[in-house]
Amino acid sequence: MFSYAYRIRCLQKLHSEAFMGLNAVCLPDCLPAGAVYRSSLPATPVSTPIRESWIFSEQQLRDRLCKTPSPRKCRFFDPRRSESGLNSFDNEWLDSARRKMETAMEDDKSDETSPEDADSVKENETFYQKKLFVGNISYRVTKRQLANFLSKFGKVVDCTIVQDHIKRWPKGYGFVTFSKVEEAEKARNSPPDQLELDGRQLRLLPANKTRVSKIRKDAQVAAERRALARELDGDEESSDMEADVTPATPPPSPRRSVDHVDDLPDDALLLVLAWLDIKSRIRIERVCQRWRRLALRLWRSQDKLSFSGVFSVGDGRPLTVSILRALLVRCGESLRSLDLASASHALDYKAAEAISMLCPNLEYLDASGVQLTNVSVQQLAQKCPKLKTVLLKRCSDVGEKGLWWLLHLCKYLEHLDLTELHKLSGQCFHMAGVRLRRLVLRGCSGLTATGLSKVATKCCFLSELTLSDCLQISDHDLLLLCQNLRALRVFHLSGSFLNLTGDSIGAIGHLPLLEELNLSHNKVVNDVVIGAICAGCTKLRFLDLTACSQGITDVALNHLSRCSGLRQLRLNYLGQITDSGLGSLSCHGLLHSVELRGCPQVSDGGVLILVELCRDMRLLDVSGCELVTNAAVTGAMDIVGERSDVLTIVIGGTLVEPNQLYLDPKSKLKIDRRNFCIELYRPDRLERMLSYHEDRDDWDLDGYEGDGEAEARAQDMMENDDPLLMEDYVLS
């Protein structure tokens, strides 16, 4: 037992003495010293060539180490790693080593490199010429399959696919080594169709390309740091001494040309990738690790996400919940705006669960058409308390309970659109916050008087309110709204109402800040209502009276002429307004846009007086006015000759014949030939239908024999009184 322990201690002593003093070796030909780690030397102490000769070549060191019974790998490192290992040496030791190296070279009378070193360098270069980088490898391809595929170019010595060090998943690239340089060149120069494996086209590049560029970049950075240190210290001697040392790699040129997209820096490549659509941005993640990292970095900076024109139900590729969840995993943390209106066909309540879990900072959400429930709306309200704008159009399953949670938890809510929510009664607005400014209730047929009273009392700071097609609204409800919502600037009350009268609509004149009013298709609007509105709403700029043909006459146009702030006016499908009323309206003189579609009594005189007196007018739509002729266009062309703004006149559906008109390209008058008139809304549609049928009765049908057979069969049926023939006649 004693002898065994004694032998162990002796071996440990010999081993420690053998490695004493070896930290680096200097190679000939003024090459940079390569650091040799102790673990790379042989384990047998007696064969370690340390103290016999400490100046030797790389080949000599390899020969000496290979003489041992169990030689280990001899590793030589590039100057970047060697420099850190040489910092512990004294400068005098390095200088003496260099002087002895030069003396040994002069005595040897050799050339620039020894034969052993030349063979080693040549062997190293040949090895890298036979080794290729393989990119764009499918994740289903194994090493054996890759080697068998590339064996058609030559004998494959080694094949490796790089894997993740944790999950052991392939990263999509690897390295392959051929037995000859010619085989590697043949593989690199092969056409693309011969490199397709598992549906992907392989990319073959030299294996040392990236390594050399990285070394040069690091060498340049180190040189810049040393130059900066010399400037700060003012040390000229150290700079002269460093100048004698030949750098390992030549410095790159200051002006670098970009031959490939991979040569671009990350910031420049991010600007390019930002122009890609959503699907392409997902595909580029499969190119390489760098592009995947940049794509994820781009996703993390995404603050707005819209699917307009991206997914299509007709193509069989709609936006599903799984796709939406995969996208939100990438950008959910930074997302501020999410628009699902154009891709809501295949989404249900699970989409709300994904949004609530992955988008805590969401402020804008358009979930129109998504099949949400009260529970899903509650989840959104709990997990996304920063919501400011929520659009829930046509979400038919959402009711009072879900909206109650939304108004209760989202205290920053400013805009709420509940179009066509038939289950809404309005009691949920008891929880509305003071920040709510825009409320859209278009088509909410279930809205009750109690709900409207909640809107009037709890939403006092509303600036925009839409109650179009809310059938149950009454005079009392409208009066209460006009008394409490004094800050309204936009009010839409279009459509038909069962319990509204003209007296209550006249209460809109009590809104002093009103700027936009829509009363289209409202049958109870008349001249008295327009007079009250023009008297009280002095800031009115936009008014829509489309299809209010039963009560609007030239008297209403006379009231509108005194509304000084009015700029845009829609008088479409009004059968009782004439050129005389347009003459009174034109005294206003400040109108910018006037629409007169389908007005049967508007003629050339009304058009010319509007163009002449309203000198700031930019749009005049008279499409469907059949009394307008070429005279109106010719007169308007002479009037607008000296104006600064261009006037566009829409003449579709009129008697104007553009082919007979000469329009100067430099003229201030532009002609639009489109017809925007809808025949169903015309006030004279019944008379036009009657005249159409009367014209059909006057058609000359002589010589038309298309129904001769049916008439003959009917005559036979009358003569024979056969029920089967009668049935056949009816079905024909």
For each residue, the residues with C-beta under 8 A, 3 or more apart:
1: 4 5
2: 5 6
3: 6 7
4: 1 7 8
5: 1 2 8 9
6: 2 3 9 10
7: 3 4 10 11
8: 4 5 11 12
9: 5 6 12 13
10: 6 7 13 14
11: 7 8 14 15 45
12: 8 9 15 16
13: 9 10 16 17
14: 10 11 17 18 45 46
15: 11 12 18 19 43 45
16: 12 13 19 20
17: 13 14 20 45
18: 14 15 45 46 48 50
19: 15 16 22 38 41 48 50
20: 16 17 50
21: 50 51
22: 19 25 36 38 41 48 50
23: 35 36 85 86 88 89
24: 33 34 35 36 82 85 86 89
25: 22 33 34 36 54 56 61
26: 33 55 94 97 98 101
27: 31 32 33 34 57 58 117
28: 31 57 101 104 105 113 114 117
29: 105 112 113 114 117
30: 98 101 245 246
31: 27 28
32: 27 79 82 83 245 248
33: 24 25 26 27 82 86 94
34: 24 25 27 58 76 77 82
35: 23 24 77 81 82 84 85 86
36: 22 23 24 25 40 41 61 74 75 76
37: 40 75
38: 19 22 41
39: 72
40: 36 37 72 73 74 75
41: 19 22 36 38 48 65 72 74
42: 47 48 65 68 70 71 72
43: 15 70 72
44: 47 48 68 69 70
45: 11 14 15 17 18 48
46: 14 18
47: 42 44 64 65 67 68 69
48: 18 19 22 41 42 44 45
49: 52 53 56 61 64 65
50: 18 19 20 21 22 54
51: 21 54
52: 49
53: 49 56
54: 25 50 51
55: 26 97 100 101 104
56: 25 49 53 60 61 64
57: 27 28 60 61 114 116 117
58: 27 34 61 62 76 116 117 120
59: 62 63 114 116 117 119 120
60: 56 57 63 64 116
61: 25 36 49 56 57 58 64 65 74
62: 58 59 65 66 74
63: 59 60 66 67
64: 47 49 56 60 61 67
65: 41 42 47 49 61 62 68 71 72 74
66: 62 63 71
67: 47 63 64 71
68: 42 44 47 65 71
69: 44 47
70: 42 43 44
71: 42 65 66 67 68
72: 39 40 41 42 43 65
73: 40
74: 36 40 41 61 62 65
75: 36 37 40
76: 34 36 58
77: 34 35 80 81 82
78: 81 82 215 248
79: 32 82 83 219 247 248
80: 77 83 84 215 218 219 222
81: 35 77 78 84 85
82: 24 32 33 34 35 77 78 79 85 86
83: 32 79 80 86 87 222
84: 35 80 81 87
85: 23 24 35 81 82 88
86: 23 24 33 35 82 83 89 94
87: 83 84
88: 23 85
89: 23 24 86 93 94
90: 93 94
91: 94 95
92: 95 96
93: 89 90 96 97
94: 26 33 86 89 90 91 97 98
95: 91 92 98 99
96: 92 93 99 100
97: 26 55 93 94 100 101
98: 26 30 94 95 101 102
99: 95 96 102 103
100: 55 96 97 103 104
101: 26 28 30 55 97 98 104 105
102: 98 99 105 106
103: 99 100 106 107
104: 28 55 100 101 107 108
105: 28 29 101 102 108 110
106: 102 103 109
107: 103 104
108: 104 105 114
109: 106
110: 105 113 114
111:
112: 29
113: 28 29 110 117 118 121
114: 28 29 57 59 108 110 117 118
115: 118 119
116: 57 58 59 60 119 120
117: 27 28 29 57 58 59 113 114 120 121
118: 113 114 115 121 122
119: 59 115 116 122 123
120: 58 59 116 117 123 124
121: 113 117 118 124 125
122: 118 119 125 126
123: 119 120 126 127
124: 120 121 127 128
125: 121 122 128 129
126: 122 123 129 130 181
127: 123 124 130 131 177
128: 124 125 131 206 207 208
129: 125 126 181 184 185 206
130: 126 127 157 177 178 179 180 181 183 184
131: 127 128 175 176 177 178 184 206 207 208
132: 175 176 177 178 184 187 188 204 205 206 207
133: 173 174 175 203 204 205 206 207 209 210
134: 137 146 150 173 174 175 176 202 203 204
135: 172 173 202 203 204 205 288
136: 172 173 200 201 202 203 287 288
137: 134 141 146 161 170 172 173 174 197 200 202
138: 141 172 197 198 199 200
139: 169 170 172
140: 198
141: 137 138 145 146 161 170 197 198
142: 145 146 161
143: 146 147 159 160 161 174
144: 147 148 159
145: 141 142 148 149 197
146: 134 137 141 142 143 149 150 159 161 174 176 197
147: 143 144 150 151 156 159 176
148: 144 145 151
149: 145 146 152 197
150: 134 146 147 153 156 159 176 187
151: 147 148 154 155 156
152: 149 194
153: 150 178 183 184 186 187 190
154: 151 178 179 180 182 183 184 186 187
155: 151 178 179 180 183
156: 147 150 151 159 176 177 178 179
157: 130 177 178 179
158: 175 176 177
159: 143 144 146 147 150 156 174 175 176 177
160: 143 174 175 176
161: 137 141 142 143 146 170 171 173 174
162: 170 171 173 174 175
163: 168 169 170 171
164: 167 168 169 170 171
165: 168
166:
167: 164
168: 163 164 165
169: 139 163 164
170: 137 139 141 161 162 163 164 174
171: 161 162 163 164 289
172: 135 136 137 138 139 286 288 289
173: 133 134 135 136 137 161 162 288 289
174: 133 134 137 143 146 159 160 161 162 170
175: 131 132 133 134 158 159 160 162 207
176: 131 132 134 146 147 150 156 158 159 160
177: 127 130 131 132 156 157 158 159
178: 130 131 132 153 154 155 156 157 181 183 184 187
179: 130 154 155 156 157 183
180: 130 154 155 183 184
181: 126 129 130 178 184 185
182: 154 185 186
183: 130 153 154 155 178 179 180 186 187
184: 129 130 131 132 153 154 178 180 181 187 188
185: 129 181 182 188 189
186: 153 154 182 183 189 190
187: 132 150 153 154 178 183 184 190 204
188: 132 184 185 204 205 206
189: 185 186
190: 153 186 187 194 195 204
191: 194 195
192: 195 196 201
193: 196
194: 152 190 191
195: 190 191 192 201 202 203 204
196: 192 193 199 200 201 202
197: 137 138 141 145 146 149 200 202
198: 138 140 141
199: 138 196
200: 136 137 138 196 197
201: 136 192 195 196
202: 134 135 136 137 195 196 197
203: 133 134 135 136 195
204: 132 133 134 135 187 188 190 195
205: 132 133 135 188 209
206: 128 129 131 132 133 188 209
207: 128 131 132 133 175 211
208: 128 131 211 212
209: 133 205 206 212 213
210: 133 213 214
211: 207 208 214 215
212: 208 209 215 216 249
213: 209 210 216 217
214: 210 211 217 218
215: 78 80 211 212 218 219 248 249
216: 212 213 219 220 249 250 251 252
217: 213 214 220 221 252
218: 80 214 215 221 222
219: 79 80 215 216 222 223 247 248 249 251
220: 216 217 223 224 251 252
221: 217 218 224 225
222: 80 83 218 219 225 226
223: 219 220 226 227 247 251
224: 220 221 227 228
225: 221 222 228 229
226: 222 223 229 230 242
227: 223 224 230 231
228: 224 225 231 232
229: 225 226 232 233
230: 226 227 233 234 235 236 238 239
231: 227 228 234
232: 228 229
233: 229 230 238
234: 230 231
235: 230 238 239
236: 230 239 240
237: 240 241
238: 230 233 235 241 242
239: 230 235 236 242 243
240: 236 237 243 244
241: 237 238 244 245
242: 226 238 239 245
243: 239 240
244: 240 241
245: 30 32 241 242
246: 30
247: 79 219 223 250 251
248: 32 78 79 215 219
249: 212 215 216 219
250: 216 247
251: 216 219 220 223 247
252: 216 217 220 256
253: 256
254:
255:
256: 252 253 263
257:
258: 263 264
259: 263
260: 263
261: 264 269 272
262: 290
263: 256 258 259 260
264: 258 261 268 269 272
265: 268 269
266: 269 270 294
267: 270 271
268: 264 265 271 272
269: 261 264 265 266 272 273 294
270: 266 267 273 274 294 297 298
271: 267 268 274
272: 261 264 268 269 275
273: 269 270 276 281 284 291 294 295 298
274: 270 271 298
275: 272
276: 273 280 281 284
277: 280 281 310
278: 281 282 305 307 310 327
279: 282 283 310
280: 276 277 283 284
281: 273 276 277 278 284 285 295 298 299
282: 278 279 285 295
283: 279 280 286
284: 273 276 280 281 287 291 292 295
285: 281 282 291 292 295 296
286: 172 283 292
287: 136 284 291 292
288: 135 136 172 173 291 292
289: 171 172 173 292 293
290: 262 293 294
291: 273 284 285 287 288 294 295
292: 284 285 286 287 288 289 295 296
293: 289 290 296 297
294: 266 269 270 273 290 291 297 298
295: 273 281 282 284 285 291 292 298 299
296: 285 292 293 299 300 330
297: 270 293 294 300 301
298: 270 273 274 281 294 295 301 302
299: 281 295 296 302 330 331
300: 296 297 330 331 333 334
301: 297 298 334
302: 298 299 305 330 331 334 335
303: 334 335 336 337
304: 335 336 337
305: 278 302 327 331 335 337 338 339
306: 337 338 339 342
307: 278 310 311 319 339 340 342 343
308: 339 342
309: 342
310: 277 278 279 307 319 343
311: 307 317 318 319 342 343
312: 315 317 318
313: 316 318 345 346
314:
315: 312
316: 313
317: 311 312
318: 311 312 313 343 345 346
319: 307 310 311 323 324 340 343 344 345 346 347
320: 323 324 346 347
321: 324 325 346 347 348 350 351 354
322: 325 326
323: 319 320 326 327
324: 319 320 321 327 328 340 347 351 354
325: 321 322 328 329 354 358
326: 322 323 329 330
327: 278 305 323 324 330 331
328: 324 325 331 332 335 354 355 358 359
329: 325 326 332 358
330: 296 299 300 302 326 327
331: 299 300 302 305 327 328 334 335
332: 328 329 335 358 359 360
333: 300 358 359 360 361
334: 300 301 302 303 331 361
335: 302 303 304 305 328 331 332 338 359 361 362
336: 303 304 361 362 363 364
337: 303 304 305 306 362 363 364
338: 305 306 335 355 359 362 364 365 366
339: 305 306 307 308 342 364 366
340: 307 319 324 343 344 347 351 365 366 367 368 369 370
341: 344 366 367 368 369 391 393
342: 306 307 308 309 311 339
343: 307 310 311 318 319 340 347
344: 319 340 341 347 367 368 369 370
345: 313 318 319 369
346: 313 318 319 320 321
347: 319 320 321 324 340 343 344 350 351 370 371
348: 321 351 370 371 372
349: 352 353 371 372 373 375 376
350: 321 347 353 354
351: 321 324 340 347 348 354 355 367 370
352: 349 355 356 367 370 372 376 377 379 380
353: 349 350 356 357 376 379
354: 321 324 325 328 350 351 357 358
355: 328 338 351 352 358 359 362 365 380 384
356: 352 353 359 379 380 382 383 384
357: 353 354 383
358: 325 328 329 332 333 354 355
359: 328 332 333 335 338 355 356 362 383 384
360: 332 333 383 384 386
361: 333 334 335 336 386
362: 335 336 337 338 355 359 365 384 386 387
363: 336 337 386 387 388 389 412
364: 336 337 338 339 387 388 389
365: 338 340 355 362 380 384 387 389 390 391
366: 338 339 340 341 389 391
367: 340 341 344 351 352 370 372 390 391 392 395
368: 340 341 344 391 392 393 394 395 417 419
369: 340 341 344 345 393 394 395
370: 340 344 347 348 351 352 367 395
371: 347 348 349 395 397
372: 348 349 352 367 376 377 392 395 397 398 402
373: 349 376 377 397 398 402
374: 377 378 397 398 399 401 402 405
375: 349 378 379 402
376: 349 352 353 372 373 379 380 402
377: 352 372 373 374 380 381 392 398 402 403 405 406
378: 374 375 381 382 401 402 405 406
379: 352 353 356 375 376 382 383
380: 352 355 356 365 376 377 383 384 387 406
381: 377 378 384 385 387 405 406 408 409 410
382: 356 378 379 385 405 409
383: 356 357 359 360 379 380
384: 355 356 359 360 362 365 380 381 387 410
385: 381 382 409 410 411 412
386: 360 361 362 363 410 412
387: 362 363 364 365 380 381 384 390 406 410 412 413
388: 363 364 412 413 414 415
389: 363 364 365 366 413 414 415 416
390: 365 367 387 406 410 413 415 416 417
391: 341 365 366 367 368 415 417
392: 367 368 372 377 395 398 416 417 418 421
393: 341 368 369 417 418 419 420
394: 368 369 419 420
395: 367 368 369 370 371 372 392 398 421
396: 420 421 422 423
397: 371 372 373 374 423
398: 372 373 374 377 392 395 402 403 421 423 424
399: 374 402 403 421 423 424
400: 403 404 423 424 425 427 428
401: 374 378 404 405 428
402: 372 373 374 375 376 377 378 398 399 405 406
403: 377 398 399 400 406 407 418 424 428
404: 400 401 407 408 428 431
405: 374 377 378 381 382 401 402 408 409
406: 377 378 380 381 387 390 402 403 409 410 413 416 428
407: 403 404 410 413 416 428 429 431 432 433 436
408: 381 404 405 431
409: 381 382 385 405 406
410: 381 384 385 386 387 390 406 407 413 433
411: 385 433 435
412: 363 385 386 387 388 433 435
413: 387 388 389 390 406 407 410 416 433 435 436
414: 388 389 435 436 437 438
415: 388 389 390 391 437 438
416: 389 390 392 406 407 413 436 438 439 440
417: 368 390 391 392 393 438 440
418: 392 393 403 421 424 439 440 441 444
419: 368 393 394 440 441 442 443 444
420: 393 394 396 442 443 444
421: 392 395 396 398 399 418 424 444 446
422: 396 443 444 445 446
423: 396 397 398 399 400 446
424: 398 399 400 403 418 421 428 441 444 446 447 451
425: 400 446 447 448 450 451
426: 429 444 447 448 450 451 452 454 455
427: 400 430 450 451 454
428: 400 401 403 404 406 407 424 431 451 454
429: 407 426 432 451 454 455 458 459
430: 427 454 458
431: 404 407 408 428 458
432: 407 429 436 454 455 458 459
433: 407 410 411 412 413 436
434: 460 461
435: 411 412 413 414 461
436: 407 413 414 416 432 433 439 459 461 462
437: 414 415 461 462 463 464
438: 414 415 416 417 462 463 464
439: 416 418 436 455 459 462 464 465 466
440: 416 417 418 419 464 466
441: 418 419 424 444 447 465 466 467 470
442: 419 420 466 467 468 469 470 492
443: 419 420 422 468 469 470
444: 418 419 420 421 422 424 426 441 447 470
445: 422 469 470 471 472
446: 421 422 423 424 425 472
447: 424 425 426 441 444 451 452 467 470 472 473
448: 425 426 451 452 472
449: 452 453 472 474 476 477
450: 425 426 427 453 454
451: 424 425 426 427 428 429 447 448 454 455
452: 426 447 448 449 455 456 473 477 480 481
453: 449 450 456 457 477 480
454: 426 427 428 429 430 432 450 451 457 458 459
455: 426 429 432 439 451 452 458 459 462 465 481
456: 452 453 459 477 480 481 483 484 485
457: 453 454 460 484
458: 429 430 431 432 454 455
459: 429 432 436 439 454 455 456 462 485
460: 434 457 484 485 487
461: 434 435 436 437 487
462: 436 437 438 439 455 459 465 485 487 488
463: 437 438 487 488 489 490
464: 437 438 439 440 488 489 490 491
465: 439 441 455 462 481 485 488 490 491 492
466: 439 440 441 442 490 491 492
467: 441 442 447 470 473 492 493
468: 442 443 492 493 494 495 518
469: 442 443 445 494 495 496
470: 441 442 443 444 445 447 467 473 495 497
471: 445 496 497 498
472: 445 446 447 448 449 498 499
473: 447 452 467 470 477 478 497 499 500
474: 449 477 478 499 500 504
475: 478 479 499 500 501 503 504
476: 449 479 480 504
477: 449 452 453 456 473 474 480 481
478: 473 474 475 481 482 493 500 504 505 507
479: 475 476 482 483 504 507
480: 452 453 456 476 477 483 484
481: 452 455 456 465 477 478 484 485
482: 478 479 485 507 508 510 511
483: 456 479 480 486 507 510
484: 456 457 460 480 481
485: 456 459 460 462 465 481 482 488 511
486: 483 510 511 512 513
487: 460 461 462 463 513
488: 462 463 464 465 485 491 511 513 514
489: 463 464 513 514 515 516
490: 463 464 465 466 514 515 516
491: 464 465 466 488 508 511 514 516 517 518
492: 442 465 466 467 468 517 518
493: 467 468 478 505 508 517 518 519 522
494: 468 469 518 519 520 521 522 544
495: 468 469 470 520 521 522
496: 469 471 521 522 523
497: 470 471 473 500 522 524
498: 471 472
499: 472 473 474 475
500: 473 474 475 478 497 504 505 522 524
501: 475 504 505 524
502: 505 506 524 525 526 528 529 551
503: 475 506 507
504: 474 475 476 478 479 500 501 507
505: 478 493 500 501 502 508 519 522 524 525 529
506: 502 503 509 528 529 532 533
507: 478 479 482 483 503 504 510 532
508: 482 491 493 505 511 514 517 529 532 533 536 537
509: 506 532 533 534 535 536 537
510: 482 483 486 507 536
511: 482 485 486 488 491 508 514 536 537
512: 486 536 537 538 539
513: 486 487 488 489 539
514: 488 489 490 491 508 511 517 537 539 540
515: 489 490 539 540 541 542 565
516: 489 490 491 540 541 542
517: 491 492 493 508 514 533 537 540 542 543 544
518: 468 491 492 493 494 544
519: 493 494 505 522 525 529 543 544 545 548
520: 494 495 544 545 546 547 548 570
521: 494 495 496 546 547 548
522: 493 494 495 496 497 500 505 519 525 548
523: 496 548 550 551
524: 497 500 501 502 505 529 551
525: 502 505 519 522 529 530 545 548 551 552
526: 502 529 530 550 551 552 556
527: 530 531 551 552 553 555 556 559
528: 502 506 531 532
529: 502 505 506 508 519 524 525 526 532 533 551
530: 525 526 527 533 534 545 552 556 559 560
531: 527 528 534 535 555 556 559
532: 506 507 508 509 528 529 535 536
533: 506 508 509 517 529 530 536 537 540
534: 509 530 531 537 540 559 560 562 563
535: 509 531 532
536: 508 509 510 511 512 532 533
537: 508 509 511 512 514 517 533 534 540 563
538: 512 563 564 565
539: 512 513 514 515 565
540: 514 515 516 517 533 534 537 543 563 565 566
541: 515 516 565 566 567 568
542: 515 516 517 566 567 568 569
543: 517 519 540 560 563 566 568 569 570
544: 494 517 518 519 520 570
545: 519 520 525 530 548 552 556 569 570 571 574
546: 520 521 570 571 572 573 595 681
547: 520 521 572 573 574 681
548: 519 520 521 522 523 525 545 551 552 574
549: 552 573 574 575 576 683
550: 523 526
551: 502 523 524 525 526 527 529 548
552: 525 526 527 530 545 548 549 556 571 574 576 577
553: 527 556 557 576 577 581
554: 557 558 576 577 578 580 581 584
555: 527 531 558 559 581
556: 526 527 530 531 545 552 553 559 560 577 581
557: 553 554 560 561 571 577 581 582 584 585
558: 554 555 561 562 581 584 585
559: 527 530 531 534 555 556 562 563
560: 530 534 543 556 557 563 566 569 585 588
561: 557 558 584 585 586 587 588
562: 534 558 559 588
563: 534 537 538 540 543 559 560 566 588
564: 538 588 590
565: 515 538 539 540 541
566: 540 541 542 543 560 563 569 588 590 591
567: 541 542 590 591 592 593
568: 541 542 543 591 592 593
569: 542 543 545 560 566 585 591 593 594 595
570: 520 543 544 545 546 595
571: 545 546 552 557 574 577 594 595 596 599
572: 546 547 595 596 597 598 599 681
573: 546 547 549 597 598 599 681 682 683
574: 545 547 548 549 552 571 577 599 683
575: 549 599 600 601 683 684
576: 549 552 553 554 601
577: 552 553 554 556 557 571 574 581 582 599 601 602
578: 554 581 582 601 602 606
579: 582 583 601 602 603 605 606 609
580: 554 583 584
581: 553 554 555 556 557 558 577 578 584 585
582: 557 577 578 579 585 586 596 602 606 607 609 610
583: 579 580 586 587 605 606 609
584: 554 557 558 561 580 581 587
585: 557 558 560 561 569 581 582 588 591 610
586: 561 582 583 589 591 609 610 612 613 614
587: 561 583 584 613
588: 560 561 562 563 564 566 585 591 614
589: 586 613 614 615
590: 564 566 567 614 616
591: 566 567 568 569 585 586 588 594 610 614 616 617
592: 567 568 616 617 618 619
593: 567 568 569 617 618 619 620
594: 569 571 591 610 614 617 619 620 621
595: 546 569 570 571 572 619 621
596: 571 572 582 599 602 606 620 621 622 625
597: 572 573 621 622 623 624 625 676 677 678
598: 572 573 623 624 625 677 678 681 682 683
599: 571 572 573 574 575 577 596 602 622 624 625
600: 575 625 626 627 682 683 684
601: 575 576 577 578 579 627
602: 577 578 579 582 596 599 606 607 622 625 627 628
603: 579 606 607 625 627 628 632
604: 607 608 627 628 629 631 632 635
605: 579 583 608 609
606: 578 579 582 583 596 602 603 609 610
607: 582 602 603 604 610 611 620 622 628 632 636 649
608: 604 605 611 612 632 635 636 639
609: 579 582 583 586 605 606 612 613
610: 582 585 586 591 594 606 607 613 614 617 620
611: 607 608 614 617 620 635 636 639 640 647
612: 586 608 609 639
613: 586 587 589 609 610
614: 586 588 589 590 591 594 610 611 617
615: 589 643
616: 590 591 592 645
617: 591 592 593 594 610 611 614 620 647
618: 592 593 645 646 647 648
619: 592 593 594 595 647 648 650
620: 593 594 596 607 610 611 617 647 648 649 650
621: 594 595 596 597 649 650 676
622: 596 597 599 602 607 625 628 632 649 650 651 654
623: 597 598 650 651 652 653 654 674 675 676 677
624: 597 598 599 652 653 654 675 676 677 682
625: 596 597 598 599 600 602 603 622 628 653 654
626: 600 653 654 655
627: 600 601 602 603 604 654 655
628: 602 603 604 607 622 625 632 651 654 655 656
629: 604 632 654 655 656
630: 633 634 655 656 657 660 661
631: 604 634 635
632: 603 604 607 608 622 628 629 635 636 656
633: 630 636 637 649 651 656 661 669 671
634: 630 631 637 638 661
635: 604 608 611 631 632 638 639
636: 607 608 611 632 633 639 640 647 649 669
637: 633 634 640 641 663 667 669
638: 634 635 641
639: 608 611 612 635 636
640: 611 636 637 643 647 667 668 669
641: 637 638 667 668
642:
643: 615 640 647 668
644:
645: 616 618 668
646: 618 668 669 670
647: 611 617 618 619 620 636 640 643 668 669 670
648: 618 619 620 670 671 672
649: 607 620 621 622 633 636 669 670 671 672
650: 619 620 621 622 623 672 674 676
651: 622 623 628 633 654 656 658 671 672 673
652: 623 624 672 673 674 675 676 677
653: 623 624 625 626 675 677
654: 622 623 624 625 626 627 628 629 651
655: 626 627 628 629 630
656: 628 629 630 632 633 651 661
657: 630 660 661
658: 651 661 671 673
659:
660: 630 657
661: 630 633 634 656 657 658 671
662:
663: 637 667 669 671
664: 667
665:
666:
667: 637 640 641 663 664 670
668: 640 641 643 645 646 647
669: 633 636 637 640 646 647 649 663
670: 646 647 648 649 667
671: 633 648 649 651 658 661 663
672: 648 649 650 651 652
673: 651 652 658
674: 623 650 652
675: 623 624 652 653
676: 597 621 623 624 650 652
677: 597 598 623 624 652 653 682
678: 597 598 681 682
679: 682 685 688
680: 685
681: 546 547 572 573 598 678 685
682: 573 598 600 624 677 678 679 685 688
683: 549 573 574 575 598 600
684: 575 600 687 688
685: 679 680 681 682 688 689
686: 689 690
687: 684 690 691
688: 679 682 684 685 691 692
689: 685 686 692 693
690: 686 687 693 694
691: 687 688 694 695
692: 688 689 695 696
693: 689 690 696 697
694: 690 691 697 698
695: 691 692 698 699
696: 692 693 699
697: 693 694
698: 694 695
699: 695 696
700:
701: 704
702:
703:
704: 701 707
705: 708
706:
707: 704 710 711
708: 705 711 712
709: 712 713
710: 707 713 714 729 732
711: 707 708 714 715
712: 708 709 715 716
713: 709 710 716 717 725 728 729 732
714: 710 711 717 718 729
715: 711 712 718 719
716: 712 713 719 720 722 725
717: 713 714 720 721 722 725 726 728 729
718: 714 715 721
719: 715 716
720: 716 717 725
721: 717 718
722: 716 717 725 726
723: 726 727
724: 727 728
725: 713 716 717 720 722 728 729
726: 717 722 723 729 730
727: 723 724 730 731
728: 713 717 724 725 731 732
729: 710 713 714 717 725 726 732
730: 726 727
731: 727 728
732: 710 713 728 729
